[in-house]
Amino acid sequence: MGFLEALSGLCGCPAPLTQRHLQKGRQLETVEMKVRIDCEGCESKIRKTLEAMDGVTGIEVVPRQNRVTVTGYVDAAKVMRRVARKTGKRVEPWPYVPYEAVAHPYAPGAYDRKAPAGYVRDVTANPGGGASASRPFSRASSTEARYTGAFSDENANAACAIM
């Protein structure tokens, strides 16, 4: 605490706004993006673009996954717009979640061959929108459930009755 801040506290005058005071109103946010990273030059260009932004506290670039994670007092839309404008690359929010987080990882729309190892597309975040998430999960009819239940390993008596 500096001399001027202490003096203004005694006088009842408001303290001058500093960068730290301005950031107190914002929340610490983590922004995950998918950006095509072809070489080390692309990686350094993305890193320099993000380091120049106000409010960025941490940057993680994973070239193998084409993943960029930014932590700081920033707005997600502004970060993505700036990376797209400065690098000329297409930027989209990170569309994948860990494999264990999805109930049906091989359902249509969830499984993506382009996804990094251990990840599937997040269909729960946007169930009605997008081309990959537009197909709903199909439910088995009662006839299908009867036939699949008759030949399952868990129902040994039904298989004996049919034979």
Protein Blocks (a to p, Z undefined) as FASTA:
>chain_A
ZZklmmmmmnopacdddfklmmmmpccdddddddddfblmlmmmmmmmmmmpghiabdcd
dfknopacdedjddfklmmmmmmmmnopacdddfbdcfklpmblmbghjacfkbcehiac
dfklmmmgcjklmpccddddfklmmmmmmmpmklmmlmmmmZZ
